[in-house]
Amino acid sequence: MSLLELLRSDAARQYHFAGRKVNRVGNVALLKVLFSPRFAPVLLYRLAARCAMRHLRPLGKLFSLMNFVVFGIEIGLNCEIGPGLYFPHTSGTVLGARRIGSNAVIYHNVTVGAKVPDLAYDDGLRPEIGNDVMLGAGSKILGPITLGDGVVVAANAVVVHSMPSGCLVVGVPGRASEKHLEYPPTSGDVPASYSSEDL
């Protein structure tokens, strides 16, 4: 997926959560959202990741540092995040997953990464997170675990074991609640998921 397609998908999620129906995110709609405090961190992450992919790691690190200084969010250059990323708030968030799927909603003070210090960024020590996942404020997802599609992690939950798709994770340590979820909700005029065909 091209950088522009990723940004349009991310912008579509911004408009979705703002309650605005958008069938297609064109250039004007993308420009309008670029400087939103909820979208600018996504833009900086996408630029950093793209630079790293193109063997321009020093430039990628600069974008990543800007994200940390201005928005208080730290995202590893090796962390792959799918389209439709949305940050309602960013302060104190650290993302060092092996992979985060499409349409992730990640609140503030979330930590996703290894259980031990890992400056080499070993994928074998890091979580993999599915599509359509919501990580509540203050949640921690640690170690080489997998969260399935549609998982909702409650605020302040500490997840150290893999979780199946469609569950609500609560508590310390995190455990799957008895309640099964349909997340994201399928009702409403705006689709919960966005693919490049929707753009």
C-alpha positions in Angstrom: 0.0 0.0 0.0 1.4 3.4 -0.9 2.0 6.1 1.7 -0.9 8.2 0.2 -3.3 5.2 0.5 -2.2 4.6 4.1 -2.8 8.3 5.0 -6.2 8.3 3.3 -7.2 5.2 5.2 -6.0 6.8 8.5 -7.8 10.0 7.6 -11.0 8.1 6.9 -10.8 6.7 10.5 -10.3 10.2 11.8 -13.5 11.3 10.0 -15.3 8.2 11.2 -14.6 8.9 14.9 -15.4 12.6 14.4 -18.9 11.4 13.3 -18.6 12.7 9.8 -19.6 10.5 6.9 -16.9 10.4 4.2 -17.2 8.1 1.2 -13.8 9.0 -0.1 -10.9 11.0 1.4 -9.7 13.2 -1.4 -6.8 15.6 -1.3 -8.7 18.5 0.3 -10.1 16.3 3.1 -6.7 14.9 3.7 -5.2 18.4 3.9 -7.8 19.4 6.4 -7.0 16.6 8.8 -3.1 16.8 8.5 -2.6 19.2 11.3 -5.1 17.7 13.8 -3.4 16.7 17.1 -5.0 13.2 16.5 -3.7 12.8 13.0 -0.3 14.5 13.0 1.3 11.7 15.1 0.0 9.2 12.6 1.5 11.2 9.8 4.9 11.4 11.5 4.8 7.7 12.2 4.0 6.9 8.6 6.8 9.2 7.4 9.3 7.6 9.8 8.3 4.0 8.9 8.5 4.8 5.1 11.9 6.4 5.6 13.1 3.3 7.4 11.7 1.0 4.6 13.7 3.1 2.1 16.9 2.7 4.0 16.8 6.3 5.3 16.8 5.4 9.0 18.4 8.6 10.2 15.6 10.6 8.6 13.1 8.1 10.0 14.6 8.5 13.5 14.2 12.3 13.1 10.5 12.0 12.4 10.2 9.5 15.3 11.9 11.9 17.6 9.6 14.8 16.5 6.7 12.5 17.4 8.1 11.9 20.8 9.0 15.5 21.6 5.8 17.1 20.2 3.1 14.4 21.0 4.7 12.2 23.7 4.4 9.1 21.6 7.2 6.7 20.9 6.8 4.2 18.0 9.6 1.8 17.0 10.8 2.2 13.4 10.4 -1.6 13.0 6.8 -1.6 14.3 4.5 -2.4 11.4 1.0 -0.8 11.7 -1.8 -1.4 9.2 -4.1 1.2 7.7 -6.8 3.0 9.6 -4.7 3.9 12.7 -6.4 6.2 15.2 -5.0 7.8 18.4 -7.7 9.6 20.4 -4.8 10.9 22.7 -1.1 10.1 22.5 0.7 11.2 25.6 2.8 8.5 27.2 2.2 5.9 24.5 5.0 3.5 23.6 4.5 1.1 20.7 7.1 -1.6 20.0 5.0 -4.4 18.6 6.1 -6.9 15.9 2.9 -5.9 14.1 -0.4 -4.1 14.7 -3.2 -4.8 12.3 -5.6 -2.5 10.5 -8.1 -0.2 12.2 -6.4 -0.1 15.5 -7.6 2.4 18.1 -4.9 3.2 20.7 -5.5 5.4 23.7 -2.9 7.3 25.8 -0.4 5.7 28.2 -0.5 2.4 26.3 2.7 0.3 26.3 3.1 -2.5 23.7 6.5 -4.2 23.6 8.9 -6.7 25.1 8.9 -7.8 28.7 12.7 -7.2 29.0 15.0 -4.4 27.7 15.4 -5.1 24.0 17.4 -2.4 22.1 18.0 -4.8 19.2 14.3 -5.0 18.5 14.0 -8.8 18.5 10.6 -9.7 16.9 10.6 -12.9 18.9 10.2 -10.9 22.1 7.4 -8.6 20.9 3.6 -8.9 20.7 1.6 -9.3 17.5 -1.8 -7.6 17.5 -4.7 -8.3 15.1 -7.1 -6.1 13.1 -9.9 -4.0 14.6 -8.3 -3.9 18.1 -8.9 -1.2 20.7 -6.3 -0.7 23.4 -7.7 1.2 26.4 -5.9 4.0 28.3 -3.0 2.7 30.3 -3.1 -0.8 29.0 0.1 -2.8 28.7 0.6 -5.6 26.2 3.9 -7.3 26.9 6.0 -10.2 25.5 5.8 -12.5 22.6 2.0 -12.9 22.6 -0.8 -12.6 20.1 -4.0 -10.7 20.4 -6.6 -11.8 17.9 -8.9 -9.7 15.7 -11.5 -7.5 17.4 -9.9 -7.7 20.9 -10.8 -4.9 23.3 -8.2 -4.4 26.0 -9.8 -2.5 29.0 -8.1 0.5 30.6 -5.1 -0.4 32.8 -5.2 -4.1 31.9 -1.8 -5.8 31.8 -1.8 -8.5 29.1 1.0 -11.1 29.2 -0.8 -14.1 27.6 -2.2 -14.5 24.1 -5.9 -13.7 23.7 -8.5 -15.1 21.2 -10.3 -13.0 18.7 -13.4 -11.0 19.8 -12.7 -11.0 23.5 -12.7 -8.2 26.2 -9.5 -8.3 28.2 -9.7 -7.0 31.8 -7.6 -7.0 34.9 -4.0 -7.5 36.1 -2.9 -9.9 34.8 -5.2 -9.6 31.8 -7.8 -12.3 31.3 -10.6 -12.8 28.8 -13.9 -11.6 30.2 -16.9 -13.9 30.0 -18.5 -11.2 27.8 -17.9 -11.7 24.0 -17.8 -8.6 21.9 -18.7 -7.5 18.4 -15.9 -4.9 18.0 -15.9 -2.8 16.1 -19.7 -2.3 16.1 -21.2 -3.0 12.7 -24.1 -0.6 13.1 -24.0 3.0 11.7 -23.6 4.6 8.4 -19.8 4.6 8.3 -18.0 1.4 7.7 -15.9 0.2 10.7 -13.1 -1.0 8.3 -11.6 0.8 5.4 -9.8 -0.9 2.5 -8.1 0.7 -0.4 -11.2 0.0 -2.5 -13.2 2.4 -0.2 -10.8 5.2 -0.9 
